[in-house]
């Protein structure tokens, strides 16, 4: 998930938790919790557009 966050670093803040699943959380509280990065990548592309970095 960090690589996804890095690709959108100009628009996303990444925080590392000590335990639990990886999650993508929008400021309005909408959550994509997943261990598979594909749904999170699709959500980032939908919400934020093209990444700044190629992933």
SEKE-489203 format. One record per residue (C-alpha): residue number from 0; y, z, x. Coordinates in pm, 1 decimal, padded with zeros to 6 digits. Example, Ala and Ser with C-alpha at 12.3 -4.5 7.8 and 13.67 -1.06 7.14 Angstrom:
2
(0,(-00450.0,00780.0,01230.0))
(1,(-00106.0,00714.0,01367.0))
END
This chain:
55
(0,(00000.0,00000.0,00000.0))
(1,(00238.7,00065.4,00289.5))
(2,(00222.7,-00303.4,00388.4))
(3,(00327.9,-00395.7,00035.1))
(4,(00617.0,-00151.1,00049.7))
(5,(00719.0,-00288.4,00388.2))
(6,(00727.1,-00643.1,00250.4))
(7,(00984.8,-00532.7,-00009.4))
(8,(01153.6,-00274.2,00218.3))
(9,(01497.7,-00402.4,00122.8))
(10,(01424.4,-00295.8,-00238.5))
(11,(01147.6,-00031.1,-00219.6))
(12,(01121.8,00319.3,-00075.0))
(13,(00778.1,00419.8,00056.6))
(14,(00662.8,00781.8,00058.0))
(15,(00328.2,00898.0,00191.4))
(16,(00139.9,01162.6,-00006.1))
(17,(-00104.2,01403.8,00155.6))
(18,(-00375.7,01328.7,-00099.6))
(19,(-00449.4,01134.8,-00416.3))
(20,(-00452.3,00768.0,-00506.4))
(21,(-00193.7,00515.1,-00394.6))
(22,(00068.6,00452.7,-00661.2))
(23,(00363.2,00230.7,-00723.6))
(24,(00623.0,00417.8,-00930.6))
(25,(00936.7,00259.0,-01073.7))
(26,(01253.3,00470.0,-01113.0))
(27,(01195.9,00474.3,-01490.3))
(28,(00855.2,00637.5,-01435.6))
(29,(00630.9,00334.6,-01497.6))
(30,(00326.8,00374.3,-01269.5))
(31,(00076.8,00133.7,-01117.2))
(32,(-00189.5,00356.9,-00961.6))
(33,(-00454.8,00170.6,-00773.3))
(34,(-00667.9,00157.8,-00463.0))
(35,(-00673.7,-00222.6,-00495.0))
(36,(-00337.8,-00360.6,-00375.4))
(37,(-00358.1,-00681.0,-00586.5))
(38,(-00220.9,-00523.7,-00910.9))
(39,(00055.7,-00348.7,-00716.2))
(40,(00152.0,-00673.3,-00541.8))
(41,(00167.3,-00853.3,-00877.2))
(42,(00383.3,-00573.6,-01020.5))
(43,(00621.0,-00591.1,-00722.2))
(44,(00650.3,-00968.4,-00757.5))
(45,(00718.3,-00932.9,-01133.3))
(46,(00970.3,-00650.1,-01097.9))
(47,(01139.1,-00745.1,-00769.4))
(48,(01076.1,-01113.0,-00702.4))
(49,(00975.6,-01265.6,-00371.4))
(50,(00917.8,-01021.9,-00081.7))
(51,(01154.9,-01024.8,00214.8))
(52,(00856.9,-01034.3,00452.5))
(53,(00550.1,-01258.5,00426.5))
(54,(00242.8,-01050.4,00334.5))
END
